[in-house]
Amino acid sequence: MWAGRGRRDGARITNTSKHTGRMTAVLTIRADGEKLPILFVLRGKLGGRIETNEFEEYPEGHFYTVQENAWMDAVTRHFYVEKVVKI
């Protein structure tokens, strides 16, 4: 599901039978150089199949949420501030 490092073109994901096929990754480094956990925003609906069934299978140490277009919107930004930045 992950695209190759350093790609200049869009990543093509060929097999997405279980996963959504689209995501946004929010990477944050504080001014002191501390790297925060990655926030992955996947395409899906709050309370839907991905959030309720698949998140437990994803690697620990990062944060995951869903949004209909896998974008950072007001709801995902609030999640980011409350969960990731405040750790």
Beta strands, then each sheet from edge to edge (+ up, - down):
strand 1: 23-26
strand 2: 39-43
strand 3: 63-67
sheet 1: 1+ 2- 3-
end
